[in-house]
Structures are given as C-alpha cells and as structure tokens.
Amino acid sequence: MAVHDVAARGFGDRAEQYEQARPSYAADAVAWLVEQLRIAPGATVCDLGAGTGKLTRLLVPAGASLLAVEPVEGMRSVLHRELPSVAVAAAVAEALPVADGTLDAVTVAQAFHWFDPAASLTELHRALRPGGRLGLVWNAWDDSKPWIDRIHKVVADAGATDNWKRGHWSRDWVVEAIDTHGGYSPVTRAQFTNSQPLTRDGMVERVATTSHIASAPAESQQRTLAAVREILDTDPDTRDLDTLEFGYVVDAFVCERG
C-alpha cells in the first residue's frame, strides 16, 4: 500500500522545515504513554510513522529497543541524521517489516489519520505480541484560542484532505475504528496540553509544513500563508506580540492487543 500522495509530497519536500517548525510532545503526555505502553529496558518498541523523530527521541531514555518506521525518504533522512543510534526502516503501517508477535508496543504520533484504519490495525495485531500495546497521540490545535481557530479554518479551507481533517478535528473516530475492528481491549483516552513559542515568521512556517499546503502550487501556498500573516497582523490577540504561544490539546489513546 502506497503513502498518500499529498503526505508523500508535502512531507518529503518539507522535511527540514518540518523538523524546525513542528512542536515536540509534552513531558507528561510522553510519561503517560511510556507507563501505559510499558516501554522499558527489554521491551521491543516500534515508533510507526516516525517522521523526523519528534516522538522517537523522547522514547530513547526509557531504554527499550527502538525501531523507527517511516515511509517518506525526506523525513527518514532527517530522522537518521538526528538519531543515528536508532534503527530506521522504510515501510508503511499496512506492511510492517517485523515478524509475527515480535513487538511489545507500537507508538504512532501525528500519523494514524494517514493510515488505512482497518488494514493497519490488522497488521499491528499481527506484529504485536498478545498483551502488547498500541499508543496513538496527536498534538491537536487548541481552537479555544480564537486566533488559532481562525488560522485553523484558513488551513482547512486551503484544500485540506479528508485524512488531514480526521487528524485535526474530532478524533472520536479513533475509538470507533479500534472497537469496530476487534482484537483489542477497550481504548483508554487521555488529554494533555502543550505549547509552542513561535515568532510570527515561525507561525507562518509552521503552517507551511502542513501537508496539503506544502504540496500545493506556489501561488496557492503564497495565498494561504498571506492570509495567515494577515490574521497575525490584525487579530487583537496577536497583532502586538513578537512571540506567540501556539497551544495544543494533546490527544492520546492506548489499547492492548488481545
């Protein structure tokens, strides 16, 4: 199964910018995932759809044996550069390069919405040992802040894919997909907060790494980014600030393979 064309082009072309502009994950969210997934020395863990290793590098201190799986070459190149000690494989979620029942845990950060839910859950069930656990996490934009909500709508209106919308709006579908698939325990869900300090230019660059914007024609990109800058320059909550606190709701899910 191939990577979605928009993801392949958008993330491949903007891998360096992605590494610079995208946020890390909140310490309490990572600690919760590590505890829930029992990531510890002796465990074998796959960070799937690892991107440039934003979550991968935060799992290293837990001491497990890590395999980062990332299908997009540009992202994989940055990941290998940033984390040369971590094994990296080129593969998709629907066809993992591991034997049956060899994984103790799988993490998926900011990526499950790009997968085929049924096919990937079947493949993950094969790769996880009985009792192994799956953890999914997103840095979701905090739309309770009006200026973030305004920018979010501009980005959504700029040709957002259905996959992007699944990751950026309600993620209730995650619980439904896992429950409907079967073979996993009921999902445990937790939410945390995260914040990313950004300059105004940094905020524009953050938006520019969005898959459907990064893969759009130059004229379309410029129009969308100009609209974002207009919001930053005129919104009463941002127009007088040099540094913005871009807020996220960290949405995390864990279940166990039966």
N, C-alpha and C positions, 0 to 999 in steps of 0.2 A: 504494500500500500504506500502510495507516494505522499509526501508532505504537501499540504495545501499550498497552492501556487503563491498566494498572497503572503503567507508566512515565509515560504522559501525565499522569495524575492525581497520582501521587506526586512526580514531579519538578517538575511545574508548580506544585503547591501549596507546595512546599518549596524553591523556587529560591534564595531569600535565605539560608535555613538551610543549604542545600547549599553555597553559596559560603563561608559562615563555618565549617562543620563538617568539610568534606571536605579530605583532605590534598592537597598538591602532589605532584610527582614528583621522585624523587631525581636529583641533578645527573648522576651517572654513567650512569643509565638514559637520561636525555634526550640526553646527549652521544653515547651509543651509537646511539640512534635517528637523530639528526641525521647522524652519519657514515654509518651503514648506508643511509639513505634519500637521501643526497647532497643534503641540504637546505642551500642556499647561495644567494647573490645570483644572480638569473637564473632560478632554479627556480620553478615554479608548484606550490603545495602546498595540498591540502585537508585541514583538520582536521575529520573527519567525526564526528557525534555529539558536538559540541564541548562541550555542557553550558554551564557558566558560564565556560568558557575556561581551565580548570585547566592543560591542556597547551598550549593555543594561546599563552598569554602567554610560555611558556618557549621557544617556537619563534621568536618575533619576533626575538630577537637574531641568529639565523642569517642574516637578510637576504633570505629568499625572499619571493615574492609569495604572501600567505596568503589563503585563503578558508575561513572557519569555517561549517560547515553544521550546523544544529541545528533539529530539528522542533518542539520544545516551546517555546511562546511565553514562558512564565515564565523558562526558562533562557536563551533567546535575548535577552530584555530585559536580564538581568544581564550577559551576555556583551558586549552592545553598550555598556553603561554602563562596564564595566571596561576594554574595549579598543575605544575609539571609532574608532581608526585602521584596524582590521581589518574587511574586508568580511565581512558575515554574510548567509547565505541560509537560508530556511526550506525544508527538503526532507528526504526520508528517504534511507537508503542505497540503496534499491532503485530510486530515480529521481533521479539527481543532476542539478543544473541547469548542466551543462557539456557542451560539445561533445565528440565522439569524440576520444580521444587527446590531450587538452589538459593533462593533469596529469602532472607529473614524479614526484609522491609523494602518498600519502594516509596520514594517521595516524588511528588510532581508539583513543581512550583510554577505558577503562572502559565500553565501549558495544557492542562487536561481539556480545556474547551476546544483545542485544536485536534483532539483525538476523535476517532470513531468510538463512542462510548461502549457499545456492545462488544465490538471486536477487541478493543483494548482491555476491557475488563475480563474477557475470556482469556486473553494472552497473559494478563497479570495473574489470573488464577492458576494458570499452568506454571508460571515461573516462581510464584511464591510457594514456600513450604506450607503444609497445614499449620494454621496458627500464625503464619506470617501476616504482616500488617501493611496496609496501604494508607499513605497520608497525602492529602491534597491541600494546597494552600494558594491563596491569591492575595496580592496587595490590591484591593479594590478602592477606587477613588471615593473619597468621602464627600458625597454630594450634599451633605448637610451644610457645607460651606457654599453660599450662593455663587461665588466666583468660580469655584471648582465645578459646580453643577453647570454653569454657563459654558465653560470650556468643554466639559464632557459632551454636552449636546452638540456643540460645533463639530467635535471629533466624530461623533456618531453620525451626523448628517453628511460627513465628507466621504460617503461610500463605504461605511463600515460593513464588514462581512457578518453573516449570522454567527460564525464562530466567535468573532470579537465580541458581539453583543452578549453571547452566552457567558463570556468571562467577565464582562464589565457591568452588567446589570444584575438582576437577581440570579443567585446560584442555587436556588431551591431544586433545580433540575438535577443537580449532582446526587442528592439523596434519592430522588426518584429513580435515576438511572441505576444506582447501585442496588436499591431494593428490588427493582423490577428484574434486574439481571439474575439475582440469586447467587448463592455460593459464598456470600459474605455476611458478616454479622451486621446488625443494625448500626447505622452510622452515628458516630459521636461528632458533634459540631461545636466549635468554639470560635469566638471572635476576640480580636485584639486591636490595638491601634498602632499606627506607625506614622512617622512624619519625616518629610524630606525637605531640608532647606535648599532653596534654589534661587539663583538670581533670575531676573526677568528673562535674560537670554537663555539661562538654563531651563526655565519652564518651557520656552518655545522649543528648545532642543529635545526636552522630554517628550513633548507632543510629536515631534518629528520622527521619533523612533517607533511610533505606532505603526503596526504592520501595514494597514491599508493606506496610510499616508506616505510611509516610506516607499511603497511600491507604486504610488500614483505618478502620473506625468508631472514634470516640473512645474508647469503652470498651476495645476491643481494643488500641489504641495504649497506653493507660494501663497495662493489664495487662502488656504486653510490657516497657515501659520500667521498670515497678516491679520486674520480675524481673531486669532488667539492674542496677538500682541495688542490689538485694539481693545479687547476686554481688559487686559492687564493695565493699559494706559488710562482707561476711563472708569473702571469699576471703583467705587468708593473704598472697597476693602483692599485694593491692591495698588491704586494709582500713585500713592505717596510712599510706597515701600521699595527699598532696594533689594531686600531679601524676603522671599515668600516662604511660608511653611505649607508645603503641599501635603495635605492629610490623606491617610489611607485607613480603611477598615480592613484588617487582616482576617480573611475568612478561611478557616481551617477545618478539615474533615479527616476522620480516621475510621477505618473499619478493618475487620480481621477476616482472613481467608478461612472458610470452613473446611 
